[in-house]
Amino acid sequence: MRRAPLLLLLLLILPVLALAADEIPEGRLPQHVVPEHYDLTLTIVPESESFSGETRIRVRVSEAVDHIWLHARNMDMQETSITLENGETLTVDYEQLNEFGVSKLSLPREIAPQTVTLNFSYTAPFDGELRGLYKVEEGDESYAFTQFEAIDARGAFPSFDEPAFKTPFDIAVIVREDHVAIGNMPVVSEAKIGDGMKKVTYQTTPKLPTYLIAFAVGPLEVVDGGAFPPTEVRDYEVPFNGIAVKGKGDQFGYSLENTRGILEALEAYFGIPYPYPKLDVIAVPDFSAGAMENVGAITFRETLLLFDENASAQQKLNYAVVMAHELGHMWFGDLVTMPWWDDIWLNEAFATWIAYKAVYDWDPETRGDVLLLRYSMGAMPQDALGAARQIREPINTVNDISNAFDGITYRKGGGVLSMFEQYLGEENFRKGVQLHIERNAEGSADVNDFMKALSDASGQDITSAFSSFLFQSGVPNIDVSVSCVADNAIARIQQSRYLPLGSKADADRTWEIPVCMRYAVEGVEKEECAMVTRKTATLPLSESGCPDWVLPNANAAGYYRWSMPAEAYEALNEAPADTFNDRELMSIADSVNAAFDAGRLNMAEAVNAVRPLANANDPRVITKPMDMLIYMRNNLAASDADRARFEAVTRDMYADAFVRLAFSGRNDDNTQELRRNLVKFLALVGEDPVVRGELARLVTQALDHDGPFSDVIDTNVMRTAFIVAMQEGDAELFDELLARFRQSTDGTMRPILLAALGSARDPALLARGRNLLLDPDLRSNEYRTLLFAVAGVDEASTGARIAWDTRKLDSTWNWMQNNIDALTELMPTGHLSWIPASFGGFCSSEKAVELQAFFEPRVEGMRGGPRVLAQVIETVENCAALKAAQQGKARSYLADL
């Protein structure tokens, strides 16, 4: 009955509301109010539902203001005041104006430029989404941990929550007397204050952005890792500890023993000592990221830290690469920080690149150079999409920030850095990196600062070439043909954007590409290099005569794809076996894959071209063709008979490698990695009955065994074994695995059991596995594992190429349409974009339309969702176009097998 007066009131106040909304800074805060120092005291009792804080921020105000913008999210403020330079304290009004914590302090009067102190007393709830300051329950105990990157420090304390604002912090925490409190800096005092509480005060931090502050509180176990002794670079010790939840400290082993070597490899490269007074590595039971580079208190998923020498080679390698990545950030990201999120690529791409370099120096058998190439090549399918980001993408919204933490930033960025390192020379590049850090230590620096340092140190201005890869999306492709007249040979190069068949993107793009080609004339090998800056170029080959073969990407140094006529690929296959190094063999495999995706090679041509690689020496080369073979099995083998015939092709292709592996007598890390990947491929793609039978038998034996499963099953094939067992298993096995999953607190075993529970082929058991997505006992960081399992997607990827079992997709899609509202209520909002990502294995235009219609109204509520959905739709449409183009010849090829 009161609708008319209410409508009138709304009409009167809407203009005022619109004005206020227009003023809200959606991106960076105004730069005329700059923080200079924080004083934080937090009371953290993890058993409670909330915490409290006292925050004092000294800020410099450079122009007259009557309000101040800053960040604070979901806080109940008891005090908000400002102390002026003359000592006068004024009460101010606080208001949070959007869900992202952009807040406004309204002053009672305008104040002149001066240095002031902002004062806050508040309480706030522990965050429920593995961000900000959040709580974790493990057994009967409660803990508090933090994850502040990118914009979640504002959930723990009022702040200017942007990376450019680097200031010292004085921090104290009030906790229970029987709890441990870990912070960024060493403890300077610890005092009992009554009521069973104590106050822990830390050393003042160096200048840091808010996102690098960290806390861990609870009945934690601190394991002494031994202080790292002085080195040629560092003249002081670094105390080193492992931190785990109660009862898990004794699981530290391999990680504590090996971190010193990785840190020293990084110090040797930078020529600058580890810049902080201590190092703690913290194993967090429920953690959204893999790890986080908080200064002096790096947080990790438990699986990356808590294991011993008996762990799988992959788990050890994962630890080494992630540890090197996070420690690399101590210099690149922490000591020198990007001013805004558009340069997050500089942090993450650099840490990616330096991680593989450091791991290679720490243990050359890891072949870090090949690992980095494989990792950076993994960006190319995403980079080939019209919806792909550029490396340095403008950041205007929270969605943009979320999207920035993707494969383009990490994988492509690392590959581009590697390309320019090889172009400038390793030592010149290293000098540029050192110069960049020296110029900007404890400050901020952007892409222009970095490019200038590289150019200054090397004496070569790379700004234009580097920018051509940073400021546009896409993978360059060079099409190479060689013409021979008399004794003179010329390579003709035409560049464009690589696009898969069906893409609607524009191929008309140009990069400045450092191209090096290797070739041989009558067995004499040569290399020619040039900076290709135009759409077309010619490169005279200096060796007299027509080449036997040409490899357009020597040492796979360049982040680009290449194509040649079919006979040129045949010439590469006919070269002597030891002609190409492992990186080059991977480049050849990628070129074949790209040519198939673009419709230039048919199924038979592509299979024949990669067949020799199955007998290479390096496990990464051997496994490189597998993604393409999975696509063929899923989408071109239309009938059950065709599928069985193609599965036999894959078994035959890898039979020799499998036999060689079985009888080699070796058990080094490379052999273990090959065993893991070959067994997985032969069991899940080749459907090898012998391999599958043995894996299922081992699981039965392990479940009857009183000790750890690793007594019976090689840890390198543990995950595949349980998946196969559940694919073949019945309700009794499902019940047993579910019971063991619910009882387990093992961060390594829980995801293995969960992946198995989502992998059943029996429709009724698969339905039970899907329904576990609605189980409130699922940890927040476990949804992705189960979601991808029930969609038949390998957890390592969100793309159609790694959709191991697309036969589950239809039933899971039907389930999702009926249950998405319930699922989104349970999942952290930052993880919701995994839902559309899990359906990238579809391969029809009809499904693309369905996905678009269903998700489009929902993606705005998913962090990063709009771009993820656009990429999934494009992937499905491209898959359908390739399937339509390849089906005819594929049918003939399969019929002739």
KOLDRENDREN-252749 format. One line per 5 residues: their letters; for each residue x, y negated, z of C-alpha. Coordinates in steps of 0.001 Angstrom, whole numbers, padded with zeros to 6 digits. Each point is the difference from the previous one (the first is absolute). Example, Ala and Ser with C-alpha at 12.3 -4.5 7.8 and 13.67 -1.06 7.14 Angstrom:
<sites>
AS) 012300:004500:007800  001370:-003440:-000660
</sites>
This chain:
<sites>
MRRAP) 000000:000000:000000  003044:-002286:000404  001466:000525:-003455  -000747:-003481:-001329  001822:-001964:002778
LLLLL) 002922:002444:-000179  000271:-000473:-003773  -000020:-003797:000449  002774:000247:002599  002084:002190:-002304
LLILP) -000410:-002451:-002865  001224:-002810:002236  003122:001791:001264  001041:001862:-003175  001919:-002973:-001441
VLALA) 001996:-000255:003231  000746:003731:-000052  001039:-000167:-003654  002408:-002837:000783  001562:001961:002878
ADEIP) 000364:003089:-002185  001691:-002037:-002722  002611:-001160:002511  000999:003490:001135  003500:000855:-001280
EGRLP) -000453:003223:-001958  003725:000411:-000616  002857:-001848:001672  -000576:-002276:002961  000738:-003729:-000341
QHVVP) 003703:-000691:000381  -000247:-003106:002169  -000374:002089:003171  002987:002316:000458  000675:002325:002963
EHYDL) 003447:-000250:001617  -000229:002430:002934  -002379:002561:001542  -000320:000987:003651  -002134:003152:000315
TLTIV) -001162:001928:003053  -002282:002954:-000715  -001668:002296:002520  -000318:003401:-001646  -001741:002910:001721
PESES) -000773:002569:-002731  -002703:001720:002074  -002049:-003205:-000205  -002074:-001094:-002967  001665:-003411:-000166
FSGET) 003195:-001867:000822  000699:-003569:001067  002552:-002590:-000902  001549:-003370:000736  001498:-001718:-003052
RIRVR) 001888:-003266:-000198  001046:-001229:-003438  002248:-003020:-000418  -000847:-001615:-003331  001252:-002951:-001968
VSEAV) -002781:-002199:-001393  001300:-002146:-002871  -003135:-002034:-000744  -002963:-001313:001961  -002625:002717:000609
DHIWL) -003291:000483:001780  -000056:003766:-000544  002504:002832:-000428  -000381:003158:-002059  001511:003266:001242
HARNM) -000877:003695:000320  -001765:001882:002803  -002376:002907:-000496  -002704:001367:002303  001251:-001828:003104
DMQET) -001993:-001090:003003  001738:-003240:000942  000064:-001050:003649  002300:-002978:-000619  000853:-001956:-003118
SITLE) 001906:-003205:000526  002746:-002142:-001478  002809:-001628:001967  001253:-003165:-001638  003558:-001280:-000083
NGETL) -000748:-002395:002906  -001160:002894:002203  -003725:-000651:-000345  -002101:003161:-000424  -003242:-000115:-001994
TVDYE) -002667:002677:-000212  -000668:000992:-003615  -002851:001899:-001639  000881:003356:-001582  -002022:001635:-002782
QLNEF) 000741:003066:-002125  -001388:-000795:-003438  000315:003217:-001973  000510:003725:000452  003706:-000330:-000774
GVSKL) 000638:-002096:003085  000455:-003422:-001573  -000791:-002247:002965  -000348:-003687:000711  001039:-001994:003052
SLPRE) -002018:-003226:000160  001745:-002704:002026  -001940:-002574:002038  001827:-002773:-001819  002484:-000469:-002800
IAPQT) 003634:000354:001059  003070:-001566:-001577  002913:002072:-001379  001895:001597:002915  001019:003310:001556
VTLNF) -002815:001597:002018  -000737:003275:001779  -003118:002045:-000709  -001229:001968:003029  -002250:003057:-000090
SYTAP) -001341:002453:002575  -002124:002764:-001465  -001160:003579:-000038  -000443:002119:-003108  -001050:003565:-000814
FDGEL) 002565:002549:-001074  -000417:000330:-003744  -001769:003128:-001209  001629:000181:-003432  003735:000703:000512
RGLYK) 000823:-003672:-000384  000861:-002837:002325  000370:001267:003574  -001814:003329:000105  -000305:002993:002285
VEEGD) 000643:003676:-000649  -001176:002890:002154  002148:003121:000084  -001108:002774:002316  -001036:-001624:003280
ESYAF) 002205:-003067:-000489  -000550:-003385:-001628  002569:-002144:-001789  000128:-003384:-001705  001930:-000634:-003215
TQFEA) 000146:-002803:-002544  -000134:-000415:-003757  000093:-003700:-000860  000956:-000012:-003679  -001516:-001588:-001918
IDARG) -002488:-002237:001828  -000796:001701:003288  002209:-001667:002612  -002955:-002401:000275  -001952:002808:001648
AFPSF) 002521:000151:002865  000844:-003652:000639  -000988:-003396:-001465  002594:-000855:-002607  000993:-001564:-003269
DEPAF) -000096:003436:-001592  002010:-000633:-003156  003473:001276:-000880  001505:-003443:-000652  -000484:-001032:003632
KTPFD) 003086:001556:001639  000559:-000951:003629  001579:001395:003175  -002358:001890:002325  000188:000322:003778
IAVIV) -002077:003036:000869  -001087:001742:003186  -002495:002812:000472  -001876:001009:003141  -000563:003755:000124
REDHV) -000552:002816:002459  003032:000809:002146  000115:003560:-001350  -000155:-001107:-003643  002819:-000761:-002406
AIGNM) -000177:-003248:-001988  002062:-000251:-003186  000518:-003324:-001788  002217:-001466:-002696  002781:-001046:002356
PVVSE) 001809:001534:002990  -001626:-000368:003423  001538:-002760:002149  -002149:000546:003100  -002617:002349:001374
AKIGD) -001875:-000962:003193  -002886:001507:001942  -002837:-002497:000390  -002487:001988:002091  -003100:002103:-000636
GMKKV) 002155:002658:-001642  001120:-002393:-002751  003386:-001314:-001140  001192:-002815:-002214  002552:000840:-002688
TYQTT) 001842:-002949:-001509  002049:000232:-003183  002951:-001892:-001383  -000966:-002936:-002237  -000324:001118:-003590
PKLPT) 001810:-001622:-002897  -002224:-001838:-002455  -002683:002449:-001138  -003319:-000141:-001829  -003041:001219:001916
YLIAF) -000373:003196:-002030  003286:001413:001342  -000938:-000195:003695  -000753:003412:001554  -001075:001708:003220
AVGPL) -000368:003603:001124  -001472:000679:003448  -000947:003150:001875  001481:003108:001644  002618:000110:-002729
EVVDG) 003123:002141:000026  003262:-001773:-000767  002687:002254:-001458  003541:-001357:000048  001404:000235:-003503
GAFPP) 003434:-001222:001085  001302:-003470:-000752  001386:-000470:-003503  003688:-000841:000448  001690:-003029:-001623
TEVRD) 001045:000320:-003643  002186:-001927:-002428  -003000:-002240:-000648  -001435:-000220:003534  002018:-000727:003162
YEVPF) -002717:000943:002517  -002017:003072:000970  -003676:000389:-000915  -002114:001822:002619  -002187:002566:-001765
NGIAV) -003064:001797:001377  -002824:002190:-001228  -003461:-000738:001440  -002797:002598:000006  -003264:000613:001800
KGKGD) -000028:002155:003104  001163:003564:-000596  001558:-000624:-003425  003368:-001544:000806  001739:003359:-000334
QFGYS) -001145:000193:-003636  002503:-002666:-000991  002963:001727:-001570  000967:-000504:-003589  -001072:-003652:-000129
LENTR) 002005:-001115:003030  003055:001878:-001221  000029:-001526:-003488  -001118:-003618:000332  003473:-001290:000849
GILEA) 001417:001127:-003362  -002787:-001728:-001918  000404:-003237:001963  003745:-000035:-000585  -000485:000551:-003740
LEAYF) -002228:-003090:-000074  002445:-002082:002048  002795:000964:-002383  -002055:-001107:-003004  -001074:-003343:001452
GIPYP) 003327:-000706:001671  -002143:-001465:002800  -000524:001773:003345  -003392:001229:001143  -001434:-003321:001140
YPKLD) -001929:000925:003171  001035:001059:003528  -001728:003407:000146  -001805:002558:-002130  -002992:002054:001115
VIAVP) -001805:002382:-002340  -003564:000676:001135  -002049:003071:-000983  -003676:-001035:-000098  -002678:002752:-000055
DFSAG) -002579:-002041:-001933  001562:-002471:-002406  -001307:-001446:-003243  003275:-000559:-001861  003008:002267:-000362
AMENV) 002150:-002318:002092  000333:-003679:000942  003202:-002038:000188  -000650:-001833:003279  003255:-001561:001193
GAITF) 001694:002360:002455  -003129:002158:000403  -000755:001829:-003241  -003233:002013:000044  -000452:003239:-001967
RETLL) -002522:002724:-000562  000969:002930:002214  000743:002247:-002985  002912:-002250:-000961  001773:000301:003368
LFDEN) -001115:003029:001989  001632:003087:-001512  003213:001995:000170  002495:001668:-002333  -002561:002668:-000939
ASAQQ) -002286:-002536:-001668  -000511:000056:-003758  002460:-001707:-002318  -002790:-002351:-001072  -000734:-001058:003570
KLNYA) 003687:-000707:000596  000233:-001970:-003229  -003157:-001943:000844  001526:-000946:003332  003272:-001134:-001601
VVMAH) -001614:-002106:-002729  -002544:-001634:002316  002587:-000642:002713  002340:-001591:-002549  -002902:-002051:-001375
ELGHM) -000970:-001351:003431  003592:-000647:001066  000612:-001743:-003329  -002748:-002417:000993  002052:-001104:003015
WFGDL) 001997:-002076:-002488  -002498:-000415:-002832  -003336:-000959:001521  000929:-000541:003642  003252:-002005:-000043
VTMPW) -001114:-001629:-003275  -003785:-000170:-000421  -002220:-000930:-002918  -001936:-003262:000568  -003295:001390:-001349
WDDIW) -001487:003339:-001008  000565:-000597:-003726  003628:000913:000707  -000756:003137:002020  001419:001835:-003036
LNEAF) 003395:-001456:000917  -000190:001671:003420  -001464:003302:-001102  001660:000457:-003381  003366:-000776:001518
ATWIA) -000544:002362:002935  -001068:002703:-002466  003076:-000491:-002152  002503:-000248:002880  -001550:003030:001747
YKAVY) 000881:002382:-002824  003427:-001568:-000332  000693:000382:003732  -001303:003573:000070  002288:000888:-002926
DWDPE) 002976:-001511:001849  -001003:001804:003202  -000379:003364:-001773  000909:000149:-003721  -001785:003362:-000348
TRGDV) -003319:-001834:000302  000655:-001504:-003457  -001526:-003298:001093  000549:-001423:-003485  -002263:002654:-001535
LLLRY) -002519:-000356:002815  -000288:-003739:-000619  -000518:000578:-003723  -002756:002527:000666  -001620:-002371:002470
SMGAM) 000116:-003024:-002315  -001278:002027:-002967  -002987:000802:002191  -001133:-003624:-000427  -000236:000219:-003769
PQDAL) -003465:001605:-000312  -001446:-002704:002258  002040:-002718:-001721  -001362:001114:-003368  -003544:-000916:001057
GAARQ) -001539:-003263:-001092  -001045:-000505:003634  003572:000294:001271  001508:-002724:002164  003197:-001785:-000875
IREPI) 002842:000428:002498  -000224:-003575:001259  -003734:-000504:000025  -001633:-003214:001264  -001512:000571:003454
NTVND) -003173:-001962:000692  -002235:002344:002001  000189:002808:002548  -000765:002469:-002819  003057:-001317:-001835
ISNAF) 002152:000659:003073  -001294:003572:000273  000572:000663:-003709  003595:-001225:000290  000998:003110:001984
DGITY) -000223:002330:-002993  002101:002013:-002425  000791:-003057:-002099  001618:-001737:002967  001910:003012:001309
RKGGG) 000622:002250:-002994  000210:-002368:-002945  001746:-002631:002108  002656:002526:001036  000467:001118:-003595
VLSMF) 000427:-003568:-001273  002593:-000754:002694  001881:003152:-000988  -000059:-001050:-003666  001522:-003403:000728
EQYLG) 002564:001516:002357  001226:002188:-002847  -000125:-002942:-002409  002028:-002355:002232  002249:002720:001388
EENFR) -000222:001523:003451  002539:-002303:001648  -001371:-003199:-001532  -003490:000946:001144  001257:000780:003504
KGVQL) 001727:-003384:000214  -003259:-001662:-001017  -001920:001841:002718  002577:-000985:002622  -000060:-003612:-001168
HIERN) -003809:-000061:000230  000079:001219:003606  002808:-002368:001020  -001889:-002994:-001417  -003336:000851:001621
AEGSA) 000695:001924:003234  -002714:-000547:002645  -001956:-001996:-002550  -002254:000541:-002975  000830:000451:-003675
DVNDF) -002018:000631:-003143  000537:001506:-003418  001757:-003087:-001341  002511:000083:002850  000713:003662:-000713
MKALS) 000440:-000425:-003755  002295:-002992:000578  002183:002005:002382  000341:002837:-002532  000793:-002457:-002796
DASGQ) 002494:-001972:002085  001836:003088:001237  000185:001713:-003391  000619:-003036:-002170  -002906:001106:-002225
DITSA) -003314:-001817:000037  -002580:002784:000177  -002941:-002217:000920  -001761:000228:-003346  000457:003763:-000432
FSSFL) -000936:000782:003597  -003055:-002245:-000190  -001260:001812:-003084  -000437:003114:002208  -001313:-001810:003075
FQSGV) -002649:-002291:-001443  -001875:002308:-002361  -001454:003451:000429  000667:003008:-002162  002680:002451:-001056
PNIDV) 002130:-001037:-002981  000275:002532:-002789  002757:-000062:-002599  -000648:001885:-003205  003346:001013:-001477
SVSCV) 000837:001130:-003529  003455:000479:-001460  000886:-000612:-003638  003267:001069:-001541  001557:-001535:-003115
ADNAI) 003334:001462:-001009  001989:000158:003240  -001964:-002737:001761  -002853:000708:002416  -002406:-002584:001401
ARIQQ) -002503:000508:002799  -003144:-002021:-000561  -001916:-000871:003151  -003580:-001181:000264  -001336:-000818:003442
SRYLP) -003585:-000191:001254  -001962:000817:003092  -000381:003736:000478  -003673:000964:000001  -001619:003427:000283
LGSKA) -002576:001078:-002539  -003347:-001658:000638  001405:-003059:001740  -001696:-003304:-000798  002941:-002062:001286
DADRT) 002073:-002209:-002299  003282:001605:-001097  001393:-003311:-001273  002543:-000764:002719  003711:-000659:000032
WEIPV) 002635:000505:002667  003694:-000719:000167  001189:003578:000294  003574:001107:000692  000142:002975:-002377
CMRYA) 002856:002494:-000139  -000021:002870:-002508  002149:003109:-000041  000616:001897:-003191  002416:002465:-001572
VEGVE) 001559:000213:-003428  001504:003393:-000727  000359:000662:003714  001594:-003378:000831  -002178:-001834:002536
KEECA) -000393:-003769:000128  -002137:-002561:001829  -001319:-003334:-001301  -001726:-002640:002131  -001976:-003150:-000757
MVTRK) -002485:-002351:001643  -003115:000394:-002131  -001925:-003262:000253  -002236:000086:-003104  -002674:002307:-001289
TATLP) 002406:001440:-002543  003745:000413:000180  002766:001902:-001741  002933:001648:001719  002871:001064:-002271
LSESG) 001619:003231:001150  003749:-000474:000047  000992:003624:-000603  000289:000752:-003695  -002499:002533:-001300
CPDWV) -003635:000989:000562  -000668:001061:003612  -000784:003579:000961  -002377:-001325:002648  -000951:-003284:001668
LPNAN) -001105:-000473:003601  -001631:-003445:000315  000416:-000333:003809  003536:000925:001050  000114:001276:003586
AAGYY) -003731:-000875:000159  001182:-003386:001249  -002865:-002053:-001415  -003550:-000330:001259  -001544:000650:-003410
RWSMP) -001386:002804:-002091  001251:000938:-003441  -001324:001812:-003016  001541:001446:-003162  -001108:002114:-002953
AEAYE) -000723:003665:000807  003225:001179:-001677  002030:-002236:002312  -001420:001843:003033  000949:003285:-001675
ALNEA) 003557:-001281:-000406  000176:-000704:003750  -001115:003561:000736  002664:001353:-002334  002845:-001884:001688
PADTF) 002435:002093:002118  -001424:000953:003389  002229:-002269:002064  -000387:-003079:-002207  -002448:-001899:002190
NDREL) 000183:-000682:003706  -002947:000632:002307  -001277:-003566:-000174  000039:000132:-003792  -001839:003323:-000052
MSIAD) -002704:-001581:002143  -000180:-002883:-002465  -000478:002462:-002848  -002790:001752:001918  -001693:-003335:000686
SVNAA) 000253:-001007:-003643  -001693:003238:-001082  -002709:-000510:002609  -000540:-003589:-001144  -000163:001033:-003652
FDAGR) -002608:002627:000874  -002056:-002540:001981  000134:-002421:-002895  -001131:002688:-002453  003279:000088:-001927
LNMAE) 000737:003627:000970  -002605:002745:000167  -000252:002661:002666  002196:002572:-001737  002695:-002565:-000909
AVNAV) 000113:-001342:003535  000183:003435:001646  002786:001097:-002332  001917:-003232:000586  000089:000389:003795
RPLAN) 000400:003773:000140  003847:-000141:000139  -000156:-002295:003040  -001543:002791:002080  003452:001595:000097
ANDPR) 001986:-003111:000919  002169:-000160:003107  -001531:-002836:002006  -003359:000739:001702  -001359:-003428:-000951
VITKP) 000682:000656:-003676  -001519:003461:000166  -003202:-001306:001532  -000340:-003219:-002045  -002255:001570:-002719
MDMLI) -002444:001419:002544  -002376:-002983:000123  -000552:000156:-003752  -000587:003759:000176  -002571:-000487:002773
YMRNN) -001883:-002494:-002151  -000027:002462:-002890  -001259:002831:002211  -002752:-002133:001523  -001256:-001786:-003100
LAASD) 001028:001794:-003204  -000536:003625:001014  -003763:-000213:-000452  -001078:003591:000653  000991:002449:002727
ADRAR) 001819:002050:-002649  001954:-003023:-001239  000822:-000942:003572  001333:003497:000707  002108:-000080:-003186
FEAVT) 001511:-003359:000887  000686:001081:003574  001967:002887:-001502  002001:-002552:-002047  000939:-001874:003164
RDMYA) 001010:003208:001778  002153:001013:-002939  001614:-003439:-000219  001161:000111:003629  000616:003764:000331
DAFVR) 003761:-000216:-000557  000402:-002848:002482  -002005:001947:002583  002062:003151:-000462  003223:-002013:000133
LAFSG) -001196:-001606:003206  -000949:003313:001594  003389:001591:-000641  002321:-002995:000341  000855:000673:003643
RNDDN) 000142:-003784:000561  -002014:-001877:002594  001226:-003592:-000301  -002494:-002848:000064  -000289:-000182:-003804
TQELR) -000769:003722:-000178  -002603:-000380:002735  -001630:-002903:-001833  -000136:002015:-003215  -001509:002957:001883
RNLVK) -002704:-002241:001452  -000975:-001487:-003370  000248:003178:-002053  -002038:002041:002464  -002610:-002767:000192
FLALV) -000267:-000282:-003791  -000075:003733:-000698  -002575:000606:002745  -002344:-002938:-000621  000406:-000636:-003744
GEDPV) 001445:003205:-001446  -002325:002033:002269  002745:002623:000242  -001648:002989:001734  003249:001286:001501
VRGEL) 000965:-003357:001483  -003515:-000660:001278  -000282:003474:001510  003286:-000344:001857  -000909:-003438:001366
ARLVT) -003372:001234:001265  001701:003013:001622  002477:-002263:001797  -002802:-002126:001420  -001795:003091:001334
QALDH) 003244:001140:001600  000689:-003447:001457  -003458:-000239:001564  000586:003346:001733  003411:-001146:001240
DGPFS) 000379:-001393:003529  002759:-002452:-000879  000127:-002995:-002352  -001149:000494:-003568  003514:-000900:-001191
DVIDT) 001207:003344:001389  -001958:001638:-002833  -000455:-002581:-002765  002737:-002087:-001586  -000815:-003580:001009
NVMRT) 000608:-001093:-003599  -003069:001936:-001199  -002120:-000203:003168  -002563:-002450:-001393  -000454:001915:-003262
AFIVA) -000303:003290:001890  -002879:-001219:002153  -001755:-001613:-002971  000186:003238:-002011  -001127:002070:002975
MQEGD) -003080:-002207:000432  -000740:000023:-003736  -000130:003787:000222  -001398:000119:003528  -003359:000502:001682
AELFD) -002003:-001586:002822  002005:001848:002636  003245:-001570:-001232  -001654:-003430:-000232  -001160:000286:003615
ELLAR) 003462:000998:001184  001767:-002838:-001846  -002575:-002485:001271  000475:001176:003594  003772:-000293:-000312
FRQST) -000338:-003445:-001551  -002157:-001231:002892  002457:001360:002567  003138:-001331:-001691  001821:-003210:000892
DGTMR) 002853:000822:-002403  000358:-002887:-002460  001521:002330:-002608  -002453:002891:000283  -003283:-001934:000246
PILLA) 000116:-001369:-003593  000943:003436:-001323  -003016:001605:001653  -002246:-002865:-001059  001110:000232:-003640
ALGSA) -000764:003719:000091  -003471:-000565:001482  -000777:-002322:-002908  001264:002454:-002619  -002500:002868:000201
RDPAL) -001382:001234:-003314  -003048:001637:001529  -002743:-002659:-000406  -001368:000456:003515  003451:-000294:001592
LARGR) 000886:-002987:-002184  -003209:-001654:001233  001095:000603:003592  003391:-001488:-000807  -001627:-003105:-001474
NLLLD) -002209:-000410:003039  003095:-000259:002182  000397:-003478:-001502  -002876:-000988:002292  001593:001593:003073
PDLRS) 000653:-002776:002558  003003:001938:001374  001945:-000504:-003239  002947:-002340:000572  -000157:-003249:-001915
NEYRT) 003099:000876:-002022  -001388:003425:-001021  -002883:-001049:-002242  002179:-000304:-003087  001350:003543:000364
LLFAV) -003475:001525:000174  -001588:-002361:-002520  002584:000829:-002635  -000131:003722:000802  -003749:000263:-000578
AGVDE) 000385:-001999:-003227  002758:002348:-001166  002600:-002776:-000105  003563:000413:001253  000500:-002371:002940
ASTGA) 003182:-001354:-001582  -001981:-001785:-002699  -003320:-001651:-000692  000139:000520:-003752  -001754:002462:-002270
RIAWD) 003325:001542:-000958  000375:001594:003419  -003561:001280:000228  000984:003575:000747  -003513:001445:-000019
TRKLD) -002568:-002125:-001840  -002627:002728:000365  -000861:-001399:003447  -000608:-003524:-001201  -003674:000264:-000970
STWNW) -001168:001466:003296  002139:-002440:002003  -001326:-002896:-002085  -003581:001088:000741  000821:000206:003699
MQNNI) 001616:-003437:-000014  -003032:-001663:-001540  -002127:001325:002859  002448:-000610:002849  002055:-003080:-000805
DALTE) -001747:-002235:002527  000688:002416:002849  003605:000449:-001143  000755:-003705:-000279  -001275:-000487:003551
LMPTG) 002722:002390:001233  002983:-000873:-002201  002240:-003026:000648  -000975:-002814:-002364  003562:-000256:-001248
HLSWI) -000204:003595:-001252  -003369:-000123:-001737  001484:-000504:-003474  001227:003618:000227  -003602:001031:-000651
PASFG) -000241:-001231:-003617  003665:000928:-000496  -000774:003651:000740  -002198:000252:-003111  002677:-000926:-002516
GFCSS) 000065:003619:-001186  -003213:-000341:-001990  000468:-000011:-003755  -003171:-001165:-001745  -001459:-003355:-000959
EKAVE) -003280:001025:001645  001721:000449:003346  001747:-003352:-000422  -003421:-001634:-000334  -001286:001842:003085
LQAFF) 003022:-000971:002076  -000292:-003630:-001058  -003694:-000195:000808  000379:001685:003377  003120:-001733:001329
EPRVE) -000303:-003491:-001471  -002488:-001216:002646  002179:001497:002745  003613:-000857:-000829  -000098:-003550:001343
GMRGG) -000194:001547:003455  003116:002092:-000664  003372:-001699:000419  001567:-000019:-003451  -003045:001826:-001347
PRVLA) -000802:-002013:-003146  003374:000593:-001630  000124:003649:001102  -003406:000618:-001565  001014:-001751:-003228
QVIET) 003076:002225:-000231  -001990:003177:000702  -002588:-000856:-002662  002694:-000749:-002554  001840:003238:000874
VENCA) -003176:002051:-000502  -000812:-001739:-003302  003543:000479:-001311  -000082:003647:001018  -003231:000471:-001925
ALKAA) 001449:-001674:-003114  003124:002179:000112  -002088:003112:000526  -002152:-000821:-003031  003050:-000634:-002187
QQGKA) 001972:003086:001085  -002772:002595:000303  -000054:001163:-003615  003682:000925:-000278  000021:001229:003597
RSYLA) -002741:002493:-000873  002024:001332:-002911  003170:000200:002080  -001713:001896:002820  -001765:002343:-002417
DL) 003356:000996:-001530  001592:000876:003353
</sites>
